Every structure is written in C-alpha cells, then in structure tokens.
C-alpha cells in the first residue's frame, strides 16, 4: 500500500505530468532523464521560470516543451500546482482544464510518485558548473511571449522564426515542412544598422558602430522597463536554454544575432558600461556550458569559431581605445576573465601580439616559411580592409 501525506500537509510548488509514458525522455531546465512508471511529476519547484520538455526518444528527434512560472511563496495562497496530461495524438503535454481538481492527488503521489527538484540542483553543484538560475536571471514573461508567440509559452525543436526560413518557390509553409508555430525575434538585421533615411557619414558610422541599432532594439522592445539592455540579455538567455534543451536552430541564429549586435558597438560601451559588463559575465557563463549542447554549440575549432572570435577581438580593441586611460575597470576585468576562459577551453588567442609570419626549422633540417592564415579577415586588414568608395549622383 502506497504511503501518503496527511491531508493538512503543506505542499510545495509542484507540476503533475499525468499519463506520461515510461521510457521517454523528459527534462526540467538543465536536467534530463528517462521516465519510469512511477514518475508523475516534480515537487519542490523554486520560484522563477522553468522549462519542461519531452521527447519520445533520447536521440535527436523533435523535442516539445513549455515554460512555466512559479511565483514567490505566499502565506495567503496555496502553493502553485501546474498540471499537464500527455496527449497520445500529438505526443506532447497539454494543460488540463481545472488544475485545482487534481490537488487531492498530491496526497497519494507525494512520497513515491514525485521527484524533488533540488535533487537535480545538488548534482550541478557537485559538478561545479553554473546553475540554471545564473543562466536565466533576465528572463521575463514578456520575452517568453515574444519568442514563443504563445500564451502557453510552447516551443519545439522545429519552431522557427521567419528570418531563419529558406523560402521554397511554389510551396506553402505547410508543404515546405513549416507547420510549427512561428517564433518571434527582436528583428536584428546586422546588414542594416542605421536609421531610416540615414545617408553619408551617418550611415557609414552606423555600419561600423552598431550602437544606434542596439539602442533602437532596446527602445522598441523594452521601453522604460527594467535596466537598459535587459531585453537583449533575456533574449540571449532564453535562446541559449533552448539550445541546451531542445537544440532549436532558430534560437541559435537569434543568439548569434544578439552577440553580433552587442560586440560591434563602440559609443554605447562608454555610455552603458554596466550593461556590457553584465553581458560579458553572461557570455562567459554560457560559453562554459557550450559542450552541454548535443554535438557542441558549434564548431569551436580555429575555423569554426572564427565569427565569434573575430567579434571578440574587435570588441577587445574597442575597449582598449575607449578606456585607454584606465577607465572602465569593471568591463575590462570581465573581458579578461572571458579571454582566460576561452583560452583554457578552446586555446583561443584574442590578442594581436603574436608572430603571424616567420621561418620554421623542421626536424630534417629544412627551413620553411610559415604564415598564420585567416588573420586579415578577422582584423579587417589586407584585402578585407574597409575602403571608401565614391558614388556619383546616378
């Protein structure tokens, strides 16, 4: 006979996952596991935003998930109870009509049928990795609604923003395989970072310093709420968690667009130093979790990571130019910490102070000339150096 709690027991925030098949993949936040017949949900949920996901196999099949929010405990209200039931037709979890009707079921399932959330958090602490809370500090309900375009905050591995789709002439979205809900993004266009109507010097400056574009995104999506730039940080965090959990390609592209926008700013660095400091802290924590992505976040070798490495080298030079007299201690220190982490993990060198061309003595006594390839593109020198082109009125 199963043990049960007394009816007057004070229950902690819980999510019930009813009719969930055994031996499928299930996860919450950064922990995934294979379900068993006795698994019916998770208890002891801490306040904040959480992500639940499932997949019928543990391989790279389509994963389906949803976000939920647990409010701060209140002495005047019962602990939150979220209830989802497995739908065999869609192979996903759907909300029930009346979650409170299932509250009496907690007494039956509490001891044997529900897994404690803190069990997963303890495993992360033992492994010495950054916890989930550090990776989702700027997530808000508004950001989740924007990205998922759903009141239930649902998202799957196949969900895609229109910016990331390949249009196939003659085919509808359904015929092309785009039946999933469309994701919402911040509308970052790294090829057009100047205001409408800008010409001449203003347009050139906005193309090389994307501060105006960054401010425009923040004005459009954040307004006066929160600290300056929180919407960018929150979007980065949500997209990165979607990479770690359900390997969503469109979220990877949006994450890279956010990086490309922030790391190519100049004037905004001095005006909003605190934002860039927090940004670098977040980026370092995310890079420490890159290997958690199935197959790696992207190829972090010298060639595969050239885009991000190039942005970081440019940003490091920008910091040196703006804070040449020793100002900006906070953002410069975080840049150094990020550089140390990348050098330790991927042997990246963000400094320009090394030999690019020279003579190498081989073991057989032969001497050959060696040159590091690909540096002109990263440094925007040589054939990749910017040029000024004169345009006529035609």
Secondary structure, DSSP 8 states (H G I E B T S, - for coil): ------TT-----EEEEET--TTSEEEETTEEEE--TT--EEE---SEEEEEEEESSSSSS--EEEEEEE----TTS---EEEEEEETTTTEEEE-S-GGGGTTHHHHHTTTT-EETHHHHHHHHHHT---HHHHSTT--HHHHHHHH-STT-EEETT-EEGGG----TT--TTTTT--S-EE------TT--S-TT--HHHHHHHHH-THHHHHHHHHHHTTTSSSTTHHHHHHHHHHHHHHHHH--HHHHHHHHHHHHHHTT-SHHHHHTHHHHHHHHHHHHHHHTTGGGSTT-SS--STTTTHHHHHHHHHHHHHHHHHTTTS--HHHHHHHHHHHHHHHHHH-----S-S--EEEEE-TTS-EEEEE-TTHHHHHT-GGGS---------
